[in-house]
Amino acid sequence: MADLVLYRVDNHVALITVNDPDRRNAVNAEMSTQLRAAVERAEADADVHAVIVTGAGKAFCAGADLSALGNATEQGLQRVYDGFMAVGKCTLPTIAAVNGAAVGAGLNLALAADVRIAGPNALFDARFQKLGLHPGGGATWMLQRAVGPQVARAALLFGMRFDAESAVRHGLALRVADDPVAAAVELASGPAAASRNVVLATKATMRATASPGSVDTDHHELAKDTELGPQAASIQSPEFAARLAAAQRR
């Protein structure tokens, strides 16, 4: 298998890079599988205290691979979701260093992290509706969690996009940095220097107290399952087929 995901550890921090720059790191099932494996590798390593996710080249992640998306069933969509769902469920602190465009499933990957740091050329774009596609992967829940209902609806229903500065203004990103990976490494020095057990316990407690009586990952799973049927149905629509063909021609 090609190295569609790169992995390295330095000073207790795992850097995971989605690595298909010629295709703007578009997600397919193989990349998603490798991304999950990288997250699980970090969780299993007692030397890792935090995880950073970024993209190779100019893009963070341009979304799902369009050629695979056109024929996707519910099962196929689940395979595309698998990688960013693993980031969302990661027991370690996670940071998305968003170096460029984060579109569709790529936006989901960024949203799945605990914190996002935007590079100067970062772009956060849901783009589902523009493709005639229902949101998926828990996007409706993750966006509302990040920016609140009004701004999330502006993004998902009205096509609002966020550059780096507006992402910070709306709470979608923590800050803008010329080198988002370096800034993420600096931020990750906190958990890197702390007791791993305390870091894990603190994140687990924050998940439990975000919505007392449940864990926030349960909400993400419910949102993903709720979106799955409508998204799969939208893939079968003639409108989506037409818009997909137009996008592929470009």
Secondary structure, DSSP 8 states (H G I E B T S, - for coil): ---SEEEEEETTEEEEEE--GGGTT-B-HHHHHHHHHHHHHHHH-TT--EEEEEESTT-SB--B-HHHHTT--HHHHHHHHHHHHHHHH-SS-EEEEE-SEEETHHHHHHHHSSEEEE-TT-EEE--TGGGT----TTHHHHHHHHH-HHHHHHHHHH---EEHHHHHHTTSSSEE-SSHHHHHHHHHHHHHHS-HHHHHHHHHHHHHHHSTTS-HHHHHHHHHHHHHHHHHHHHTSHHHHHHHHHHHH-
